[in-house]
Amino acid sequence: MENMIINFDRVSKRYGLTSALKNVSFQIPSGGIIGLVGSNGSGKSTLLKLMAGLLKGSSGEIVVCGEAVNRLIAKKVAFLAEVDSLYDFYTVKETITFSTKVFPDFDEQKAYQIVDALEVELHKKIGTLSKGNRARVKIAIALSRNVPLLIMDEPLSGLDPLVREDIIKMIAKYVEMENQTLIISTHEVTEIEPLLDHVLLVQSGEIVLSERVEDLREKRGQSVLDAMKEVLR
Amino acid sequence: MSWLALYMKELRQTKTRFLINIVFLIILGILFFVLTERYNAFFITLTVPLILVHFVYMLVAMFDSLRLEWKQNTAVFWLNIPKSGWQLITAKFSAAMTQLFISLSLTFMILYILLQRTILHFPDTQVPLFILEQFQSFWWILFSGLFIASLQTGIVATFIYLMAKSIRKWGWLLGIGIVFGSSWIWMKFQETAVYRAITEWGVVLNEEAFMNSFFVHFDGNEAMMDVDVTTDAILYAGTAVVDILVVAGVLFICGWLIDKKVEA
């Protein structure tokens, strides 16, 4: 049996009377890039935050990297939020220094290498950077963590095509496929499809498809987008 | 190392609010100085609310510090730091405590300078001199009392805020309920022999020393001399230690809430 990095067992999540996830069960094998695909409001962010221990399930059991999830799973999971979540009073350089101090798994050299490649000014404050550069720095910080599981919530959302291209290149170059699993959520699958090893399709708080991308192509002769269209029809 | 980085981050994050606080204090100090020098020495009484407002300093500081994390969306980053909730929350609490210490010290300095200056403006200097001497003798008791009381309000704010982030919608109300309930239990506990046993050690001030400070000043005042003075303690170091331990205990609970219950 494949080594599973994530195991959801009958997990539900409610916000008051609203049900965001309904009795969801699935497993994700370790290694590679997993796409979590679904329309806005389908429950993608809830799923990712549950994996990162940033939300608590209303019922069910979540095991990540062999541990029942709580916030301290942060030792093994790096979470990148859709929103700007870095401290805007720090400069880029200070953000890297701060990250080096608080994340024991942080690769400072790698962070400088990525930021340098992206030509982001080190001495500019995060708050004064363009939206695209804030996104680049945020992803550089996440990618510099040597953890088994990287979670990225809509890293391409609201960014112009150049920045999106940069980010996709960064992901392809810096995720260590041998040791790391990346889960990336998006509602625009076409751009990241070439990177994906596995796809999870979420609809109205339920997993409606969980399949290896290779199997989709070879057995069904479908792209991820085709499979999405078929399932959602 | 990482705790220090978190602590420095907290100081940096709340720098603007703290600078406004200090500038505001200095402006008020200058204003009170001008008022007492030019108009009336009784304007010195305006420093009393300035000191007392520090009672809620930690409450405001902790509430604001936590609110900032969620308001600026940095809570997801903060909560993804793989350090214990205890470390995360004590870094915040210590930063606020440092600011309280500086702000309260500055306020006491302003009061002391004003007290020294205004003595000259009173027609009868006996009472103002007495107040100045009492302040010189007992300022540290007032300082530590206010400091600890402020820590207590700070931990209440922290607990209620984290409860609000742990249980959606009604967590804050449950938090307030728990605070009231546990305060009532604590008050009842204070009446017991066990509480006395754990707090009544390390006499800081006794009745005799306190009353002597009156006698020395009002020497020859027969009415005062007739007061029956005992050597009973008025203040114990043990009470302060227990109060601080309770704050540390609730901080520990807050750390647990961050690790197990709080949602980003």
Interface residues (C-beta under 8 A of the other chain):
Chain A: Y15 G16 K49 A52 L54 L55 K56 N70 R71 L72 A74 K75 V77 A78 F79 A81 V83 D84 S85 L86 Y87 D88 F89 Y90 F98 K101 V102 F103 P104 D105
Chain B: M1 S2 L4 A5 L6 K9 R12 Q13 K15 Q72 N73 T74 A75 V76 F77 L79 N80 I81 P82 K83 S84 G85 R168 K169 I258 D259 K260 K261 V262 E263 A264
